[in-house]
Amino acid sequence: MPEAATNNLVRGTLDVMVLRALAREELHGFAIARWIRDTGGEAVTFEDAALYQALHRLQRKGLVESSWGRSENNRRARFYHLTAKGRKKLSQEAEAFRSFASAVTRLLDMPS
């Protein structure tokens, strides 16, 4: 997938990918980025600044909360976790995205 197309897709889905990463466990920013990149593969690219903007946006909306702690390298880091509101939003967004992806797939698979 061309990089510009990938970046446009990520811009619209980064929030839900962050919520999904945090549904597993409390993580700091670098660990969230690593999980998304490892799980999503080469098709998922984003700038670190976009991730932190997403985290701050999600926090303002009450979907995630944060606290300070120590990373696996014993460095001070801000750890994020989902709120109940965030879990509900993840469920809603995941269903909406699956429905949208299914519709786009049907459109793309139509004979010419």
JOPEGI-V241961 format. One line per field, one symbol per residue. burial: b if it has 9 or more other C-alpha atoms within 8 Angstrom, else e. Layout:
BEGIN
burial: ???
END
This chain:
BEGIN
burial: eeeeebbeebeeebbbbbbbbbbeebbbbeebbebbbeeeeeebbeeeeebbebbeebbeebbbbbeeebbeeeeebbbbbbbebbbebbeebbeeeeeeeeeeeeeeeeee
END
